[in-house]
Amino acid sequence: MAFPAEPTVTVRRGDVDLAVFETGAPDGPPVLLVHGWPDTHALWGSVADELAAEHRVIAFDNRGAGASTVPAAVPDYRIEELAADVRAVLAAVAPGERAHLVGHDWGGVLGWEVAAAPDAAAAIASFTCVSGPNLDYLGAYLRGPRSASRVAGALQQSVASAYTVAFQIPGLPDPVLRLLAPRWPAFLTFFDGIDPALVTPAPTLARDMVNGLRLYRANIRHRLRAPRPRPVEVPVQLVVATGDRAVRPVVHAEAPNWVRDLHTVRLDGGHWTPLSHPAELAAAAAGFIAGAGAARAS
């Protein structure tokens, strides 16, 4: 694992303490890795190992996960709140710098929110999104002109996201998730074909699984019913895992209409590519980061 066992620093935003972990080259370009559900910063350990020689690698536990504070109220998990956490971490650990953001799953969802802020370019040099939909773009897509291909795409993603319906009902999935937590490596082998030896669950996994359901309840229905797609001016790289059974490529169909500088790479993997393909994912991120830095310098 590339990250230290204990937080490098704790960043306080309001009533929430965010546990931040740092590794890599102190003078390298700052890269902030943002995890999704039901992970912690440790998801990125192998990716951080690949990036550490030339980058200052920063990760943190999202609110509700790992060593960070666990708010009790569902509204405290709105995308806007977690995106503000990202900005607070960057302001604390990389003040005055423009960081490169890499987000997976809900970390990608948060990254889209950060990147869409009017002042995003002041803090973000680039954004690499891994298996994380922009819920506003997806909502706009679902409300677009009907066609056979659009309906087929919507149905495909609906099937992939069917589990989120159960996640909306308080208490319903909790017993299943608590039973699943100690079997998480085996589940990822079944779901994603990952070697279970690559999976080291966080000691807080069972708790994080249940707490993280508030992300789904606070955001999905609201964003899909009333999407507000916004332009993104910072460079964006989509890492599309061709075998991702949870996030299908159709979720990015609207992105070209809103993102000024959009790039796409494909990996032959499933949803958890930070575990199964860390070298390939790190190479894609590093190449994009280098290109974004060169473009700014020119």
N, C-alpha and C positions, 0 to 999 in steps of 0.2 A: 504493500500500500504506500502510495506516495505522500499522503497527508499525515501530519502528526496525530498522535492519539488524542490529544487534548486541543481545544480551540486555540488558535493563535491569538484571537481577540474576540470580544463579544461586543456587538454593535446594538445599542438600544435605540428603538424607534417607538415612541409612546410607551405603552405598557409591554412591549414585546422585546425580548432579548434574542438576538440572532447570533448563533455560534458560527464563527468564521474560521476557516482552515486555509493555510497558505503553504505553498511549496514552490520549488523551481528557482529560476534565475532572478534575483532581486532587481536587476536592471533590465530585464526583458520586458517586452510589451505585456501589459496586464490582460489576462484572460479570465473572465468570470464564468464558471461552470454552474448551471442551475439545474437541479434535479426535479423529477416529477413524483407521481404517486406510484408505489408506496415507499419510495426510496429516501435516502439521506444523501449528504455530500459524498459518502463512501462509494456510491454508484460510479463515480468518476475516477477511482483510484488508478486503474490501468491506463485510462486516457491521460491522466495527469502525469503518469510515469513517462509517457511518450512525448509530452509537451514540455516537461520540466527543464530540459537542457537549454532551451532558448526562450522560454516564456516564464513570466511570473504568473503562476497558476493559483487562482483563488476559487474557493467554493464555500458554500454555507448551507446549513440546514434551514429549509423553509420553515416559516411558522407552522406549528402543528407537527413537526417531525424532529427526530433525533434529539439533539441537545438544546434546541431552541424552545421558546415559550409556546405553550399550547392554549390559544384562546378558546373559550367555550362557545361563543356565539357564532352562528353561521355567517352573519354579515361580515364578521372579521376576516373571512376567507374570500372576500370579493377579489377579483383579479386586480382591481385598482390598488387594493391594500398590499397585495404581494408584490406588485410591480414597484410600489413605493418602497418596499423593503429592499428590492434590488438596488434602487437608486441610493438608498441610505447606506448600504454596504459599500457601494462604489465611492460615495462621498467620504466615507470614513477611512477606507484602506487605499484608495487611489485618488486622493483629492487633486483636482486640476488636470487629471489625465483622462484620455479617452480610451476606454477598455473595449475589448472584443468579447462579446456575449455569446455563449454557447448554451442552448437550452434543450433538454430532452423531456418529452411527454408534457406534463403541466409546466415544466420549466420552459418549454418552447412556447406554450400559451402565454406565460408571463413575459417571455422575451418579445413576443409580438406587441404586447401592450406597452412595454418600455420603448420599443422601436417606433411606435406610432405617436409618441409624445411630441408636441411641437418643438421642444428643445432637445430632442433625443441626440442630435449630432453633437451637442456639447459634452455628452458623457459617453456615448457609444460610437465606436469606430466601425464596427461591423456586427452582424448578428447571424449566427449559424443555428438553424432550427432543425432539430432531430426528432422526428415523429411527434411533432406538436402542432395541432391545428390552430389557425387563427379563427376563433369562434365567430367573430364578426364577418369575416370573409365567407365562412361556411354558411352562416345564416343568410347572407346575401345570395349565395349560390342557390340555396334551397328555395328562395323566393324569386329566382330569375325566370326567364321565359321557359316554358315547358318544352322539352324535346325528348325523344326516346333515349338519347344518350344521357341527358341530365337526370331523367327519372331513374335510369339504370344505375347511375353513379350514386344518387341519393339512397337508393335501396341497398346498394352494396355497403355504404358506410353505416346505414341504419342497422343492418345485420351485425356488422363489426362492433357497433356501439350498444348493442342490446343490453349488455350488462349494466350500463349506466342507469337504466330504468329502475332496477332494483336498488341501486345506490341512492336514489332520490328518496327512498322510504326510510325514515329514521328507525333504527333498531333491526330492520329486516335482515340486512347482510352481515350484521356484527358477529353472530355465532359462527357463520361459515368462514368469515375472515380469520377469526381467532383459531379455528381449526386448521386453516390453510397456512398460517404463518410459520409453524414449525416444519411444514412440508414445502416451503417456498422454493428451494433448489429443485425439488422434484417437479413442482408445478412449472417452473420455467423450462425445464427439460421437455415436458409435455407440450407446453404452449409455444415455445420458441426454438426447441431443439438445442438448447444451451447445455454444454457440459456442466453438470452440477458442481464440479470442482471450482468453476469460475464464479460461483455465487456464494457470497458470504453475507447472510442477512444481518442487518443491524440488530442489536439487542432490543431495540425499541420497536421492532417491526410490527408486532401484533397491535400495539398501541397506535402506531403511525397509520396502519391500515384503516383503523376505525376513525381516528381523528381526521384523516385526509378526505373522508367522504364529504366533509363540509365544503371542500372545493367544488365538488360536483353539484351540491345543493345550492350553493351561493351563486353559481355562474351559468350552468349550461342552459337551463330553461330561459332565463332572462336574456342571455346573449343571442340565442337562436330565435327567440320570439321578436326581439327588438334589436336587431344588429345595427351597429354604427360603424361600418367600414371606413377606415381613414387611410390616407396615403402614407407611405413609409419612404423616407428620403435616405436613410442609411443603407449601405449595401447589405443584401440579404442572401444567404446561401441556404437552400433547402437540401437536406440530406434525406433522401427518400429510400427507405428500406423496402426492397421489392417484395419481401415476404412478411411485411408487417400486417398482422391479423387484427390489430386494434385501430390503426390509423391508415386508411387507404389513400392512395395518391389523389383521389378526387377532392379531398379537403383543401388542396392547394389550387383548385381550378381558377379561383378568382384572383389569386395573388398577382398574376401579370398585369391585371388592370389597376393595381394600386401601388405596386413596388417599382420604384424608378430603376433600381439596379439589382436585378434578380438573377441568381445563378442556381442551377440544380445539379446535384450529383446523386448517383444511385449506388447503393450498397446491396449486395446479395445476402441480406440478413433479415432477421425478424424485428420485433419491436425493441428489444433490449440490446441494441447494437453497442452501447457503451461497455457492455459485458462481453458480448460475443465477438465484436470486431473493433477493439480499442485502437489497434495500430492504424487500420484503414480510416476510422473516424477521426483520429488525431491528425493523420496526414491530410485529410480533406479540410479540417479546420485550420491547420497550420498554413496550408497553401492559400486558403482564402484570406487569412489574416495577413500574410505577406503581401498578397496582391492589394489588399485594402490599404496597407501602409505605404506601398509604393505609389499607389494612385494619389494619396494625400500629399506625398513628398514632391510629386511632379508638378 
